[in-house]
Each structure stands twice: as C-alpha cells, then as structure tokens.
Amino acid sequence: MALLLSVNIGHPRPNPWKKTLTTGIDKRPVEGPVAVGAPGPRGTGAVGLAGDRVHDVEHHGGDDQAVYAYAREDLDDWARELDRALPGGVFGENLTTTGLDVNGALVGERWRIGADVLLEVSAPRIPCGTFRGWMDETGWAKRFTDRALPGAYLRVVEPGEIAAGDEITVVERPDHGVTIALTFRALMGERDLLPELLKADALPEGTKAGIRRKLG
C-alpha cells in the first residue's frame, strides 16, 4: 500500500543563493488536513497547498508545478550516501511518500490521495541554485543529476484535503513509457531520449515547445 507519510509546508527564509531574496525550500511536516487546489498560472507565487508558496515566481509554481512529491525510499538512499539525516520535506517536497515509485511514475498518470484529491504527474524537478546551496553538499547538482531520482511535480485535477497517513492509489496510467526518470535524463542532456518525450501529451506545454526547438 502506498501512503502519504507527511505533508510539508515551506517556512520562508533568506535565500543567499539567488537574486530572489527569499525561498520556501525549507519545508516541514504539518499535522492535520491541508487544503489542496489548483493555483492557476505561474507568476503569482501560488502553489497547490494552502499555506505554502514559491518566491522565485519566474521559474517555480503554477498549475504544472502545483505539488512536488518525493519518495521516502529515495530519501533513505540519499541519507545513507550522504551520511546525514534527511527528514521529510528536506528536498523541498510537499509530499513525502512511501510504497510508491515516484521516479517510475508515467507523465500523465493520476494519483488519488485520500478521499477527494486527484493529482496528475506533470514533470520532473530540475535542480536549481537554491537547492544546491540548501543541501550544502560538494558537487550536489551533478550528483543529483547523475542519480536521476528527481521526484515528480503534479497538477491538481480535483481539489480537496489531504493529511499524513492518507492512502495513495494510482488510478490511471497512460499507454506510453515516458517516466519521470526518463524525462529528467532527456532534459538534463541525454538528447537521444528527447523524441520519446513527445509521446507524453501531459508534459507542460513549455517543455514540449522547448523539446521541439531542440529537435529542429
């Protein structure tokens, strides 16, 4: 059974790693139900979870990045490699899951969380300067890229409330093989994989346009 281990909300803090002066990457588990809804277009700072927001509004947030999920199993692998504790939310994820292959998720597959909320897998997380600085590990961006375990962004299809302990059920999977891990590898330099990504209609429109430009 796949479960939601924690729902994590950002605590605004100074951002010395970007021109944006504040970051919400410091996410921590909260108790009780959290409202989930579609935030609308990027540019306002809104995300899918009530009480959370992004501050680099040019590059983050909006419907295609409404919610970010990362698997506890992958965090545990990183914790062993880095020899440090990695609590839920430390990668800036809103949802820390267990029993679910987040990086093996197909772009466009849908997850039911609890009774009401339906989310759709949209894209992998791309590491940025804030994430690199926040983790404070030598060569972090390259290590994260090489492992190709980026976690998944999701859209909100049906709003509602979620809480730690809710069951996660994969209720729909498209008929292509474009996983989050494959998408990440293609976008991060494995150019031969780019044509495969266009099979995934649920990729963000901007991402698909960028792929078409690269392919000529």
ABEGO torsion letter per residue (X at the ends): XBBBABBBBBBBBBBAABABABBAABBBBBBEBBBBBBAEBBGAGBBABBGBBBABAAABEEAAAABBBBBAAAAAAAAAAAGBBBBBGAAGBABBBBGBBAAABBBGBBBBBEAABBBBBABBBBBBAAAAAAAGBBGAAAAAAAAGBAEBBBBBABBEBBBBGBBBBBABBBABABBAAAAAAAAAGBAAAAAAAAABAABBAAAAAAAAAAAX
